[in-house]
């Protein structure tokens, strides 16, 4: 019979470790380790890890050192505002204008907490060098300078400005306001080098003087940045923040507390990052990190300008216990951070208040966080009952109200509300008793920017200074006249829940969630520790609490979902996709439909749980996850096992389970959107084989195995993330970040010594007929002289047979007549394919055989590729 050629030019079926090598598809491989087959018609070197970024201004580790908790601690988020890795304030001693950090020249002099300008020579400068600033700053970035001018005497000032151009922090001269008051001026920093002095220059041509104080420099640029949060989980409970724009880490930007060993869980929505310690550390609290841009009490001596990044508690904390009522028309003096009211009737006729048969009026105060008070977008706290109460009110009386505040307040607080209820007389005989009406009626609202307004009124009355220095009041010098008892709105009608709870947020140390996800502008938090509706602190491992719509920190105890309880299991991770929340427990996955206000359980998938939060990831195909039983993908319609293809299993369940178990049993998974590939890491810890991987290409649906890949050494690893560039990123050791490089040439290690390639056990379409193999021809490129190339016959698994060596000339490698287990030579000319002709060194070993399998293993360089394999053979006559 004539010679024939069996050609293998497609490898994109990838690894099939489940079927017998003779029964796999022609485009599949019986062994595929440290190679890639995602490009149809080619085998190439598997990629590897490289430095995540060339950190130009700091070490490549967050804050130079941190402690990685296996499978935790890394999160990517984006924001419009720059400077998220820096403190808000860039200046030192801007409030005191100390000469230790400010350089004074000529007509400027250091006063008591102020810088004093007095005309003498006609000019002078105030200078703070980059070395003296709290923060050096960013180049080509929009900044704001806020400052207060006092005792401005006359108009002989010819120039008052931020000095710019040349070797200055500002890129141009920018004029400053020449009048008493607090002002804000914006400018752009030096185009390339922020390591320059900030100079305030003043010139005059006659008698002039004024004082300058409370100078503040902060970023207001909103051209956008990408950030990474890295959790130091051992010696502290801090987050370091990395800025892509500045290419710099900021250390300990967010501080959760002092309990070590935290298990950080994140969610980010509407520009604010929330983080919780899923270990419920006793001294750790949930934190909120975001930008606040708001002016409080404008035009008053107590004006506050908040414009920058703030790290604050996530808790919605109600006003303090010092809030009180004065009922005689005098001004109360609230404690700092509290609210007091003057609320009285003063025998004012003309109203319809008629509580003479009652014991009086009880008042309550709340704060509103984040959103607007007037349009009800903010998050309202629970109520604080104000100390003292108002006596009974005679018939047809009018009530008067004034609200007094004593700053400062938590920067998230935008204002609040005052409520009232009746104290109902229940006296019997000589026994004086009463009860409080259970309804809390809205009396008034106060907004720290606009002022206050009574219930039902649309007109805000602004803030002004109160009698006590530092306090502010609204209305100023008069009162809101409340003619009728307002009963149209209540706490419950405004918020959608009752005031009768002890807690509606994670408002104490040790409270928190293990996992959270945002879907349809609702936060779903799973495996939660907080107060229940009865005020008892408990951990609800089976429960998923949901926030109010658009109010991402408000968790009412009754708003919970329990798909299964007391099942010896607990919620590990939540993911969202296509109006579904995937609730992963350790043994099962609940699929919960959240497309409507009332959620419902669609399905439960047994044996589809995960034992670690890092075992799930989101892709543009759906949600993927990994456990001992396989790798799964929910695509919005069904759950697919990716270890199966076209109705057959391609990765052996036994080998998969053995691989996971041997590494420690806690695999992780991440996504490479550039290539649409999933990377499964054996384990998050630092024991043998934990950095081995399986890589799945979602396009070709192929699998390959990788050794010592994520990272190249066996160390503790964070959870994988996908960054702004679509890179697969993990942190390891003390916080070194590395990313996946598809091409091995771009990875830190460019030599691979653990390649394994085995073809199908080929019977040439005639399993019962004997054959003789004459040659194997391989088209390849790159360094391959360290690669063993041998063959097996008749389904053998461990008896390898050899080829003759080759001599390379003119792009053709021909047999040299001597046995060589590494017969390929280096094909360094990558402009063309090198064709190697391999001849069995003992021809009889390749004669009268039924099947033939090519095996290659050993070392290759990053430039190695195989284009095709051809086997020259002849069928023997059938007997």
C-alpha positions in Angstrom: 0.0 0.0 0.0 1.2 3.5 -0.7 2.6 5.9 2.0 0.1 8.3 3.5 0.4 11.5 5.5 -1.6 12.1 8.6 -1.7 15.9 9.3 -2.3 17.5 12.6 -2.8 21.3 12.1 -5.4 22.1 14.6 -4.8 22.0 18.4 -7.5 24.3 19.7 -9.5 21.5 21.3 -7.0 21.6 24.1 -6.5 19.1 26.9 -8.7 16.0 27.2 -7.7 14.1 30.3 -10.9 12.3 30.7 -11.1 10.0 27.7 -8.6 7.4 26.6 -6.0 9.1 24.4 -7.2 7.1 21.4 -10.8 8.3 21.9 -10.2 12.1 22.1 -10.9 14.4 19.2 -8.3 15.0 16.5 -7.8 18.6 17.6 -7.4 17.7 21.3 -4.2 16.7 23.2 -3.9 14.0 25.8 -1.4 16.2 27.7 -1.1 20.0 27.4 0.9 21.7 30.1 2.6 25.1 29.9 1.4 25.6 26.4 -1.4 27.6 24.8 -3.7 26.4 22.0 -6.1 29.4 21.8 -4.9 30.4 18.3 -6.3 28.0 15.8 -3.5 26.0 14.1 -0.8 26.8 16.6 0.9 25.6 19.8 2.8 28.3 21.7 4.3 28.9 25.1 1.9 29.6 27.9 2.1 33.1 29.3 3.1 34.0 32.8 3.2 36.8 35.4 5.0 40.1 35.2 5.1 43.2 37.4 1.7 44.8 37.4 3.1 48.3 36.8 6.3 50.1 36.7 5.7 51.9 39.9 7.7 55.0 39.2 7.4 56.9 42.5 7.4 54.1 45.1 8.2 50.5 45.7 6.1 47.9 43.9 4.5 46.9 47.1 1.7 48.8 48.8 3.1 51.0 51.5 6.4 49.1 51.0 5.0 46.2 53.1 1.7 44.6 53.9 0.4 41.2 54.9 -1.5 39.1 52.3 -4.4 37.1 53.7 -4.8 34.2 51.2 -7.7 34.9 48.8 -8.6 38.3 50.2 -7.6 42.0 50.0 -7.5 43.3 46.5 -10.2 45.5 44.8 -10.4 47.8 41.8 -12.6 50.9 41.6 -12.7 54.1 39.5 -13.7 57.6 40.2 -13.9 61.0 38.5 -11.9 62.7 41.2 -8.1 62.5 41.3 -6.1 62.1 44.5 -7.9 59.2 46.0 -4.6 57.9 47.3 -3.6 61.1 49.0 -4.7 63.1 52.1 -7.2 65.9 51.3 -5.1 68.7 52.7 -1.8 69.3 50.8 -0.5 72.1 53.0 1.1 72.0 56.4 0.0 74.5 59.0 -2.4 76.3 56.7 -4.6 77.1 59.6 -1.9 78.6 61.8 0.5 79.9 59.1 3.4 78.8 61.2 6.8 80.2 60.2 8.3 76.7 60.7 6.6 75.5 57.5 6.0 78.9 55.7 8.8 81.1 54.5 8.0 84.8 55.0 9.8 87.5 52.9 9.7 91.3 52.9 6.3 92.7 53.8 4.8 89.4 55.1 5.2 88.6 58.8 4.1 85.7 61.0 1.3 86.7 63.4 -0.8 84.9 65.9 -2.3 82.2 63.8 -2.3 84.4 60.7 0.1 85.7 58.1 0.2 89.5 58.3 0.8 91.7 55.2 1.7 95.3 55.8 3.1 97.7 53.1 6.7 98.6 53.6 8.9 97.7 50.7 5.9 97.2 48.4 6.0 93.4 48.0 6.5 90.1 49.7 5.9 86.3 49.4 4.6 83.5 51.4 6.2 80.2 50.4 5.7 76.6 51.3 8.1 74.3 49.6 7.2 70.8 48.5 9.4 69.4 51.3 7.3 71.3 53.9 3.9 70.5 52.4 2.0 67.5 53.7 1.7 66.2 50.2 3.9 67.1 47.3 1.0 67.0 44.8 0.2 65.9 41.3 1.3 67.5 38.0 -1.1 69.1 35.5 -3.9 68.8 38.0 -6.8 71.2 38.9 -6.4 72.4 42.5 -8.4 74.7 44.7 -6.9 77.1 47.2 -9.3 78.2 50.0 -8.2 81.1 52.2 -9.6 83.6 54.6 -8.8 87.3 54.4 -9.3 89.4 57.5 -8.9 93.1 58.4 -8.5 94.2 54.8 -7.8 97.9 55.2 -7.7 99.6 51.8 -7.2 99.2 48.0 -3.6 100.0 47.5 -2.9 96.4 46.7 -1.6 96.2 43.1 -1.2 92.4 43.0 -2.4 89.5 45.2 -1.9 86.2 43.5 -0.6 82.7 43.4 2.7 83.0 41.7 3.0 80.7 38.6 5.1 79.7 35.6 8.7 78.5 35.8 9.7 76.8 39.0 6.4 77.2 40.8 3.7 74.7 41.9 1.1 76.7 39.8 1.5 76.7 36.1 0.3 80.3 35.8 -0.2 83.5 37.9 -3.7 83.3 39.4 -5.3 86.3 41.1 -6.7 86.1 44.6 -9.6 87.9 46.1 -8.8 91.3 47.7 -11.6 91.4 50.3 -12.5 90.1 53.7 -14.1 86.7 53.8 -13.4 83.1 52.9 -12.6 82.6 49.2 -11.7 79.8 46.9 -9.5 80.1 43.8 -8.8 77.3 41.3 -5.6 76.8 39.3 -3.7 74.1 37.5 -0.4 72.7 38.9 2.9 72.5 37.2 2.7 70.5 33.9 5.4 68.0 34.7 7.0 68.5 38.1 4.9 69.2 41.2 8.0 69.3 43.3 7.9 73.1 43.3 7.1 75.7 46.0 3.6 77.1 46.4 4.1 80.9 46.4 1.5 83.5 47.5 2.7 86.9 46.3 1.4 90.4 47.3 2.5 93.8 46.0 1.3 97.3 47.0 2.1 100.9 46.2 0.8 102.5 49.3 -0.4 101.9 52.8 -2.1 98.5 52.9 -2.5 95.7 55.4 -4.5 92.5 55.9 -4.3 89.1 57.5 -4.4 85.7 55.8 -5.4 82.5 57.5 -7.0 79.1 57.1 -5.2 78.5 53.8 -6.1 75.1 52.3 -4.8 73.4 49.2 -6.7 70.4 47.8 -7.4 68.6 44.5 -10.6 69.3 42.7 -9.7 67.7 39.3 -12.3 65.4 38.0 -10.6 64.0 34.8 -10.8 60.5 36.2 -8.5 57.9 37.8 -8.4 54.2 38.4 -7.6 52.9 41.9 -6.6 49.7 43.6 -7.3 49.0 47.2 -5.0 46.6 49.0 -5.8 45.4 52.5 -3.0 44.9 55.1 -4.7 42.1 57.0 -2.2 41.3 59.8 -0.4 44.0 61.7 -3.4 46.3 61.2 -6.7 46.6 59.5 -5.8 49.2 56.9 -6.3 49.8 53.2 -3.6 51.2 51.0 -4.8 52.9 47.8 -2.9 53.0 44.4 -3.5 55.7 41.8 -3.0 54.8 38.1 -2.6 58.5 37.2 0.1 59.2 39.8 1.5 55.7 39.7 1.9 55.8 43.4 0.6 54.0 46.5 -0.9 55.9 49.5 -0.4 54.0 52.7 -3.2 53.4 55.3 -5.7 55.6 53.6 -8.6 53.8 55.1 -8.4 52.5 58.7 -11.0 49.9 59.8 -9.6 49.4 63.3 -7.1 47.5 65.3 -8.2 43.8 65.1 -5.8 41.9 63.0 -6.6 39.1 60.5 -9.5 40.9 58.8 -11.2 39.3 55.8 -12.1 42.4 53.7 -15.2 42.5 51.6 -15.9 45.4 49.3 -18.6 47.0 47.3 -18.5 50.3 45.3 -21.5 52.3 44.2 -22.1 55.9 43.2 -18.5 56.8 43.7 -18.1 55.5 47.2 -16.3 52.4 48.4 -17.5 50.4 51.3 -15.4 47.8 53.1 -16.2 45.4 55.9 -14.2 43.0 57.9 -15.9 39.7 57.2 -14.2 38.2 60.2 -16.2 40.6 62.3 -13.1 41.8 64.2 -14.1 43.1 67.6 -12.3 46.5 67.1 -13.0 46.9 63.4 -15.8 49.0 61.9 -17.2 49.2 58.4 -15.8 52.1 56.5 -17.0 54.4 53.7 -14.5 56.1 51.3 -15.5 58.6 48.8 -15.6 62.2 47.6 -17.7 64.9 49.4 -18.1 68.3 47.8 -20.3 70.4 49.9 -20.4 73.8 51.6 -22.0 73.9 55.1 -23.4 77.0 56.8 -22.4 79.3 53.9 -21.8 82.9 54.7 -21.4 82.3 58.4 -18.3 82.4 60.6 -18.9 78.6 61.0 -18.8 78.0 57.2 -17.2 74.6 56.3 -16.0 73.7 52.9 -15.7 70.0 52.3 -14.2 69.1 48.9 -12.2 66.0 48.7 -11.8 62.4 49.7 -13.1 61.3 53.1 -12.6 58.1 55.0 -15.6 57.8 57.3 -17.6 55.2 59.1 -20.3 53.5 57.0 -22.7 53.7 60.0 -25.7 56.0 59.9 -25.3 57.4 63.4 -28.2 59.3 64.9 -27.7 62.6 66.8 -26.2 62.5 70.2 -28.0 62.2 73.5 -27.4 65.9 74.3 -30.0 67.2 71.8 -32.6 69.1 73.7 -35.6 71.5 73.6 -35.9 75.0 75.1 -39.6 75.9 75.6 -39.3 79.5 76.7 -38.1 81.2 73.5 -34.4 81.5 74.6 -31.6 80.1 72.5 -30.2 76.7 73.6 -26.5 75.9 73.3 -26.1 72.4 71.8 -23.1 70.3 72.3 -20.7 70.1 69.4 -22.2 67.9 66.7 -25.7 67.9 68.2 -28.9 69.8 67.3 -31.0 71.8 69.7 -34.3 73.5 69.1 -36.3 76.4 70.6 -39.9 75.2 70.4 -42.7 77.0 72.3 -46.1 78.6 71.9 -45.5 81.9 73.8 -49.3 82.2 74.1 -49.3 83.0 70.4 -52.9 83.0 69.1 -53.9 82.4 65.6 -53.1 78.7 65.2 -55.0 75.5 65.6 -52.8 73.6 68.0 -55.1 72.1 70.7 -53.3 69.8 73.0 -54.7 71.1 76.3 -56.1 67.7 77.2 -52.7 66.1 76.7 -49.6 66.1 78.7 -47.5 67.8 76.0 -45.3 67.3 72.9 -42.3 65.1 72.6 -39.7 66.0 69.8 -37.2 63.9 68.0 -34.3 64.7 65.7 -32.5 62.7 63.0 -29.6 63.2 60.6 -29.6 62.7 56.9 -26.5 61.2 55.2 -25.0 61.7 51.7 -28.1 62.8 49.7 -30.4 65.8 49.6 -32.7 66.5 52.6 -35.4 68.2 50.5 -35.7 65.7 47.7 -35.5 62.7 50.0 -32.5 61.1 48.3 -30.4 61.1 51.5 -30.2 58.3 54.0 -32.0 59.1 57.3 -30.8 57.8 60.6 -33.1 56.6 63.4 -34.5 59.2 65.8 -32.9 60.7 68.9 -35.6 61.6 71.4 -34.7 65.2 72.5 -34.4 65.7 76.2 -37.2 67.6 77.9 -40.6 68.0 76.3 -43.1 70.8 75.7 -46.1 71.2 78.0 -49.7 70.9 76.9 -50.7 73.6 74.4 -53.9 75.6 74.8 -56.6 75.6 72.1 -56.1 77.8 69.0 -52.4 78.4 69.7 -49.5 78.9 67.3 -46.1 77.2 67.9 -42.7 78.8 67.2 -39.5 77.0 66.2 -35.8 77.8 65.8 -33.1 75.2 65.1 -29.5 75.7 66.5 -26.5 73.7 65.3 -22.9 73.5 66.6 -20.4 72.4 64.0 -18.4 70.4 63.1 -20.4 67.4 61.9 -19.6 64.1 60.2 -18.8 65.3 56.6 -21.4 62.8 55.2 -24.2 64.5 57.1 -26.2 66.9 54.9 -28.8 67.9 57.5 -31.7 66.2 59.2 -35.3 66.4 60.3 -37.3 67.3 63.5 -40.4 65.2 64.3 -43.1 65.5 67.0 -45.6 63.3 68.7 -48.3 63.8 71.4 -47.8 62.8 75.0 -51.3 61.4 75.8 -52.7 61.9 79.3 -53.5 58.6 80.9 -54.0 59.8 84.5 -56.3 57.6 86.7 -57.3 59.0 90.0 -54.1 60.0 91.9 -51.9 58.0 89.5 -50.3 60.2 86.8 -49.5 58.1 83.7 -49.1 58.9 80.0 -48.2 57.2 76.8 -46.5 58.6 73.7 -48.4 58.5 70.4 -46.6 55.9 68.2 -46.6 58.2 65.1 -43.6 60.5 64.5 -44.9 63.5 62.5 -42.6 65.7 60.5 -42.2 69.1 62.2 -39.3 70.6 60.1 -36.3 69.9 58.0 -32.9 71.4 58.2 -30.2 71.4 55.5 -26.7 72.4 56.5 -26.3 74.3 53.2 -29.7 75.9 52.6 -31.2 76.4 56.1 -34.4 75.1 57.5 -38.1 74.9 56.6 -41.2 73.8 58.4 -43.1 70.7 57.3 -45.1 71.5 54.1 -43.1 74.6 53.3 -40.9 74.8 50.2 -39.0 78.0 51.3 -35.6 77.5 53.0 -34.5 80.1 55.6 -30.8 80.4 55.7 -28.3 79.9 58.6 -26.7 82.7 60.5 -24.6 83.1 63.5 -26.3 82.4 66.8 -25.7 84.1 70.2 -23.2 81.5 71.3 -19.9 81.8 69.4 -19.5 79.1 66.9 -23.2 78.1 66.9 -25.5 78.8 63.9 -29.2 79.1 63.8 -32.2 79.2 61.5 -34.2 81.3 61.2 -31.9 84.1 62.5 -33.4 86.4 65.1 -36.9 85.1 64.5 -38.9 81.9 64.4 -40.7 79.6 62.1 -44.4 80.2 62.9 -46.2 76.8 62.8 -49.9 77.5 62.8 -51.2 74.0 62.5 -50.0 70.7 63.8 -48.3 69.2 60.8 -49.5 65.6 60.3 -49.2 65.0 56.5 -45.8 63.3 56.6 -44.3 60.9 59.1 -41.0 59.2 59.6 -42.4 56.0 58.1 -44.0 57.7 55.1 -40.8 59.4 54.3 -38.4 56.4 54.8 -40.6 53.4 54.1 -39.9 51.8 57.5 -40.7 52.3 61.1 -38.6 54.3 63.6 -38.9 51.4 66.1 -35.6 49.7 65.4 -32.4 49.7 67.4 -30.3 49.7 64.3 -30.6 50.2 60.5 -26.9 50.1 59.5 -23.6 48.5 60.4 -23.2 51.0 63.3 -20.9 49.3 65.8 -17.5 47.6 65.9 -17.7 44.0 65.0 -20.7 44.4 62.8 -20.4 43.8 59.1 -20.9 41.5 56.1 -18.8 38.7 54.5 -20.0 39.5 51.0 -22.1 42.1 49.2 -23.2 42.9 45.7 -25.2 45.8 44.0 -28.1 44.9 41.7 -30.8 47.3 40.4 -29.5 50.0 42.8 -30.0 47.8 45.8 -27.2 46.4 47.9 -27.5 42.7 48.9 -25.3 41.9 51.8 -24.8 38.2 52.8 -23.7 36.5 56.0 -24.2 39.5 58.2 -23.6 40.4 61.8 -25.7 43.3 63.2 -28.7 43.9 65.5 -31.9 42.1 64.6 -35.4 43.7 64.8 -35.5 43.0 68.5 -32.2 44.8 69.1 -30.2 41.6 69.7 -26.8 41.3 68.0 -26.5 38.2 66.0 -24.7 36.6 63.0 -27.1 35.6 60.2 -24.9 33.3 58.1 -27.9 32.2 56.0 -29.4 35.6 55.5 -29.1 38.1 52.7 -30.1 41.7 53.8 -31.1 44.2 51.2 -30.7 48.0 51.4 -33.3 50.5 50.4 -33.3 51.5 46.7 -30.5 54.0 46.2 -29.7 54.1 49.9 -26.7 51.9 49.9 -25.9 51.9 53.7 -29.5 51.5 55.0 -30.2 47.9 56.1 -33.5 47.6 57.9 -33.5 44.3 59.9 -36.8 43.1 58.4 -35.5 43.4 54.8 -33.9 40.1 54.5 -34.0 37.0 52.3 -33.3 33.5 53.5 -33.4 31.0 50.7 -32.4 28.1 53.0 -31.8 28.1 56.8 -30.4 25.7 59.4 -28.9 23.5 56.6 -25.4 23.3 58.1 -24.2 25.7 55.4 -23.5 29.5 55.2 -23.4 32.2 52.5 -19.9 32.6 51.1 -20.2 34.9 48.1 -22.8 36.9 46.2 -22.6 37.7 42.5 -25.2 39.4 40.2 -26.0 38.9 36.6 -29.0 39.5 34.4 -31.4 40.5 37.2 -30.3 37.5 39.3 -28.3 37.3 42.5 -26.2 34.1 42.7 -26.1 33.2 46.3 -23.2 30.8 46.8 -23.1 28.7 49.9 -20.5 26.1 50.5 -22.6 23.2 49.2 -25.1 24.8 46.9 -25.9 27.9 44.8 -29.3 29.6 45.1 -30.4 31.5 42.0 -32.5 34.4 43.2 -34.5 36.6 40.8 -34.3 40.3 41.8 -36.0 41.9 38.8 -38.9 43.0 40.9 -39.4 44.5 44.4 -40.2 41.0 45.8 -37.4 38.6 45.1 -38.0 35.0 44.6 -36.0 31.8 44.4 -35.7 30.5 40.8 -33.6 27.5 41.4 -31.1 25.7 43.6 -28.1 24.0 42.3 -26.7 21.3 44.6 -22.9 20.7 44.6 -22.4 24.1 42.9 -21.3 26.0 46.0 -17.9 27.5 46.8 -15.8 27.4 49.9 -14.1 30.8 49.4 -15.1 34.2 48.1 -12.3 34.2 45.6 -13.7 31.1 43.9 -16.1 33.3 41.8 -15.7 36.0 39.1 -17.7 38.0 36.7 -17.1 37.7 32.9 -18.8 39.2 29.9 -20.3 35.8 29.4 -21.8 35.5 32.9 -20.6 34.4 36.3 -17.9 31.8 36.6 -16.9 29.8 39.7 -14.8 26.8 40.7 -15.1 24.0 43.2 -13.9 20.4 43.6 -16.6 19.3 41.1 -15.7 21.5 38.3 -15.7 25.0 36.8 -19.2 26.5 36.1 -20.6 29.4 34.1 -24.0 30.9 34.6 -24.9 32.7 31.3 -28.2 34.2 32.3 -30.1 31.1 31.2 -28.4 28.0 32.5 -25.5 26.7 34.5 -22.8 25.1 32.3 -20.0 22.9 33.5 -16.9 24.1 31.6 -15.2 20.8 32.2 -17.7 19.4 29.7 -17.9 20.1 26.0 -20.6 19.0 23.5 -22.1 16.5 25.9 -18.8 14.9 26.9 -16.4 15.5 29.8 -12.9 16.6 28.8 -11.2 17.1 32.1 -11.3 14.0 34.4 -13.3 14.5 37.5 -10.9 12.4 39.5 -7.8 14.3 38.3 -9.6 17.6 38.9 -10.6 16.7 42.4 -7.1 15.4 43.2 -5.5 18.6 41.9 -7.8 20.8 44.0 -7.4 18.7 47.1 -3.7 18.3 46.9 -3.2 22.1 46.8 -5.4 22.6 49.9 -8.9 22.7 48.6 -9.5 26.4 48.2 -9.1 27.2 44.5 -9.5 30.8 43.1 -10.7 32.0 39.7 -10.2 35.2 37.7 -11.0 36.5 34.2 -8.8 37.8 31.4 -11.2 39.9 29.3 -8.6 40.7 26.6 -8.4 37.0 25.7 -11.8 35.9 27.1 -10.0 33.4 29.3 -10.5 32.0 32.8 -7.6 31.3 35.0 -8.1 28.8 37.9 -5.4 29.0 40.6 -5.0 25.8 42.6 -5.1 27.5 46.0 -4.6 30.8 47.7 -2.0 29.8 50.3 1.7 29.0 50.2 2.1 25.2 50.1 3.1 22.9 47.3 1.5 23.4 44.0 -0.7 26.3 45.1 0.5 28.4 42.1 -0.3 25.9 39.4 -3.2 26.8 37.2 -5.7 25.6 34.7 -6.6 28.1 31.9 -9.8 27.9 29.9 -10.4 29.8 26.7 -14.1 30.7 26.4 -13.9 31.1 22.7 -12.4 27.8 21.7 -13.7 26.1 24.9 -10.3 24.6 25.4 -8.3 23.8 28.6 -4.6 23.7 29.3 -2.6 23.2 32.5 0.2 25.5 33.8 2.8 24.9 36.5 4.3 27.5 38.8 2.4 30.3 37.1 0.4 32.6 39.5 2.9 33.8 40.6 6.1 32.0 39.6 6.9 31.1 43.2 4.6 29.4 45.7 3.4 32.1 48.1 0.2 33.4 49.7 -1.9 35.3 47.1 -4.8 37.8 47.2 -8.0 37.2 45.3 -7.6 37.8 41.6 -9.1 41.0 40.1 -9.4 42.5 36.6 -8.0 46.0 36.5 -8.7 49.1 34.3 -6.6 47.7 31.5 -8.4 44.4 31.4 -5.4 42.7 33.1 -5.7 39.7 35.4 -4.0 40.9 38.7 -3.1 39.2 42.0 -1.0 40.4 44.9 1.4 38.1 46.8 3.9 37.9 49.7 3.9 41.4 51.3 1.8 43.0 48.6 3.7 42.7 45.4 1.2 43.0 42.5 1.7 41.0 39.3 -0.4 40.7 36.2 -0.9 37.9 33.6 1.0 38.3 30.4 -0.4 36.3 27.5 3.0 36.2 25.8 5.8 34.4 27.8 8.3 36.9 26.4 6.6 39.6 28.4 6.6 37.6 31.6 9.2 37.8 34.3 10.3 34.2 33.5 11.0 33.6 29.8 12.2 30.0 30.0 9.7 27.2 30.6 11.1 23.9 31.8 7.9 22.0 32.4 6.2 21.7 29.0 4.2 18.6 28.2 2.6 18.0 24.9 1.1 14.7 23.9 -1.1 14.1 20.9 -4.0 11.8 20.5 -3.1 8.1 20.3 -3.6 8.0 16.5 -4.9 4.8 14.9 -5.1 6.6 11.4 -8.7 5.6 11.1 -8.0 1.9 11.1 -7.7 0.7 14.7 -7.5 -3.0 13.7 -4.9 -2.6 10.9 -1.2 -2.6 11.4 0.9 0.3 10.3 4.5 1.5 9.8 5.5 5.0 10.7 8.4 6.3 8.6 8.8 10.0 9.5 7.3 12.7 11.7 7.6 16.2 10.3 7.2 19.2 12.6 6.9 22.8 11.5 8.2 24.9 14.4 10.0 28.1 15.5 12.2 29.1 18.4 14.4 27.6 21.0 13.7 23.9 21.2 17.0 22.1 21.9 15.9 21.4 25.5 12.7 19.7 24.4 12.4 15.9 24.5 10.6 14.6 21.4 9.7 10.9 21.6 6.8 8.6 20.8 4.6 5.8 22.2 2.8 3.0 20.4 -0.2 0.8 20.9 -1.6 2.9 23.7 1.5 2.7 25.9 1.7 5.2 28.7 5.3 5.0 29.9 7.5 3.3 27.2 9.0 6.1 25.2 10.9 5.5 22.0 13.4 7.8 20.3 14.0 9.5 17.0 17.3 10.3 15.3 18.9 13.7 15.9 18.7 16.3 13.2 21.0 18.7 11.3 19.5 22.1 10.6 20.4 23.8 7.3 18.4 26.3 5.3 15.3 26.0 7.4 15.2 22.2 7.0 16.3 19.8 9.8 17.1 16.3 8.5 17.9 13.1 10.3 21.6 12.7 11.2 21.6 8.9 11.8 22.2 8.9 15.6 19.6 8.5 18.3 18.8 11.7 20.2 16.1 12.2 22.7 16.1 16.0 22.1 16.3 16.0 18.3 15.1 19.5 17.6 17.6 22.3 17.1 17.1 25.9 17.9 15.3 27.6 15.1 16.4 31.2 15.8 15.2 32.7 12.5 11.6 33.5 13.4 10.8 34.9 10.0 9.9 31.5 8.7 8.8 28.0 9.9 11.6 25.5 10.4 10.7 22.0 9.2 12.2 19.1 11.2 12.0 15.6 9.8 12.2 13.0 12.6 13.0 9.4 11.8 12.5 6.7 14.4 16.0 5.7 15.5 14.9 2.0 15.6 12.6 1.5 12.6 11.3 -1.8 13.9 9.8 -0.1 16.9 7.6 1.9 14.6 6.6 -1.1 12.4 3.6 -3.3 12.8 2.0 -1.0 15.2 -1.7 -0.2 15.7 -1.4 3.3 17.1 1.1 6.1 17.4 1.3 9.0 19.9 3.8 11.8 19.8 5.2 13.2 23.1 7.2 16.3 23.8 8.3 17.6 27.1 11.1 19.6 28.7 12.3 23.2 28.2 11.4 25.8 25.7 12.0 29.5 25.3 9.3 32.1 25.0 9.6 32.1 21.2 8.7 28.5 20.7 5.7 27.6 18.4 4.4 24.6 16.6 2.4 25.1 13.4 1.7 21.6 12.3 2.7 17.9 12.7 2.6 15.4 9.9 3.1 11.7 10.2 4.2 9.7 7.2 2.9 6.1 7.5 1.8 3.1 5.5 -1.0 0.7 6.3 0.0 -3.0 6.4 -2.1 -5.5 4.3 -4.9 -7.0 6.4 -4.3 -10.7 7.1 
